[in-house]
Amino acid sequence: MSDKVLTVEIVTPQRTVYSGNAAGVTVPGTKGGFQVLYNHAPIVSSLGIGIIKINDGAADTIYATDGGFVEVLHNKVSVLVETAERADEIDIAAIKQQREQLVERLENTTDFVQRDAIKSDIERLNNRLRAATGE
């Protein structure tokens, strides 16, 4: 990696998930995903459900997230999120099983509020599957 590195931290309410240097970081902004590289302009942005990708110059480390905020200032990227799960630690079989159960519940639910909550849960599970499978 060159001298032009970012300092990156991903923090959840429970712990610091990642702390290290990177060549670039891609985050799921609520208005669209964007990449942060060395000397990026200062920014604070909300994050939606999506994937955080950290490139260390050689490989990408991928995290599934449910949303939060990112601040970029002086080549430091601070990501504050509710959840951040490393892609290679996601149990794909368990996620698929949970998704099947939720789809079945959705089909049998007529309450609009419950249906919206179930759809949101399915969206989060699908995001975790995308992160784990690279699709």
C-alpha positions in Angstrom: 0.0 0.0 0.0 1.2 3.5 -0.8 1.7 6.4 1.6 -1.7 7.6 0.7 -3.8 5.7 3.2 -7.0 6.2 5.0 -7.5 5.4 8.7 -10.8 3.5 9.0 -12.9 2.6 12.0 -16.2 0.7 11.9 -18.0 0.9 15.3 -21.2 -0.6 16.5 -22.9 0.0 19.9 -21.4 -3.3 21.0 -17.7 -3.0 19.8 -15.2 -1.7 17.3 -15.6 -4.1 14.4 -12.7 -2.8 12.3 -9.8 -0.5 12.9 -6.9 -0.1 10.4 -5.6 1.5 7.3 -7.1 1.2 3.8 -6.5 2.4 0.3 -10.3 3.0 -0.1 -13.7 2.4 1.4 -17.0 2.0 -0.3 -20.2 2.6 1.8 -23.9 2.4 1.1 -25.1 6.0 1.4 -28.8 6.5 1.6 -28.8 8.5 -1.6 -26.5 5.9 -3.3 -23.2 4.1 -2.5 -20.0 6.0 -2.7 -16.3 5.4 -2.5 -13.8 7.3 -0.2 -10.2 7.6 -1.3 -7.2 9.5 0.0 -7.9 13.3 0.3 -11.7 12.9 0.0 -13.6 16.0 0.8 -15.0 16.2 4.4 -18.4 14.7 4.5 -21.0 13.3 6.9 -23.6 11.0 5.4 -26.3 8.6 6.5 -26.0 5.0 5.5 -28.6 2.6 4.5 -28.8 -1.2 4.4 -25.9 -2.4 2.2 -22.3 -3.4 2.0 -19.2 -1.7 3.3 -16.1 -2.7 1.4 -12.6 -1.9 2.7 -9.7 -2.2 0.2 -6.3 -2.6 1.9 -4.5 -2.3 -1.5 -4.4 -6.0 -2.0 -7.9 -7.4 -1.1 -11.3 -6.4 -0.1 -12.9 -7.0 3.3 -16.7 -6.9 3.2 -19.2 -6.2 5.9 -23.0 -6.3 5.7 -24.6 -3.4 7.6 -28.1 -2.2 8.4 -27.3 1.5 8.2 -25.9 4.3 10.3 -23.6 7.2 9.6 -20.1 7.9 8.1 -17.8 10.8 8.7 -14.8 11.5 6.5 -12.3 14.1 7.8 -8.6 14.5 7.2 -8.2 11.0 5.7 -10.0 9.3 8.6 -13.2 7.4 7.9 -15.4 6.8 10.9 -18.3 4.5 10.3 -21.0 4.3 13.0 -23.5 1.6 12.4 -26.1 -0.5 14.2 -24.6 -3.8 12.8 -21.6 -4.8 10.8 -21.1 -8.4 10.1 -18.0 -9.6 8.2 -19.1 -11.5 5.1 -16.9 -14.5 5.7 -18.5 -15.0 9.1 -22.1 -15.1 7.8 -23.9 -18.4 8.1 -25.5 -18.7 4.7 -27.7 -21.8 5.5 -29.1 -20.1 8.7 -29.9 -16.9 6.7 -31.7 -18.9 4.0 -33.8 -20.7 6.6 -34.7 -17.5 8.4 -35.7 -15.9 5.1 -37.9 -18.9 4.2 -39.7 -18.5 7.6 -40.2 -14.8 7.1 -41.5 -15.3 3.5 -44.1 -17.8 4.9 -45.1 -15.3 7.6 -45.4 -12.6 5.1 -47.8 -14.7 3.0 -50.0 -15.4 6.0 -50.0 -11.8 7.4 -52.7 -9.3 6.5 -51.7 -6.5 8.9 -49.9 -3.8 6.9 -47.6 -2.7 9.7 -46.5 -6.3 10.3 -46.0 -6.9 6.6 -43.8 -3.8 6.4 -41.7 -5.0 9.3 -41.3 -8.5 7.8 -40.3 -7.0 4.4 -37.6 -4.9 6.2 -36.3 -8.1 7.9 -36.2 -9.9 4.6 -34.3 -7.0 3.0 -31.7 -7.2 5.8 -31.4 -11.0 5.3 -31.0 -10.5 1.6 -28.3 -7.9 2.2 -26.4 -10.4 4.4 -26.7 -13.1 1.7 -25.4 -10.7 -1.0 -22.4 -9.8 1.3 -21.6 -13.5 2.0 -22.0 -14.8 -1.6 -20.7 -11.8 -3.5 -23.9 -11.6 -5.6 
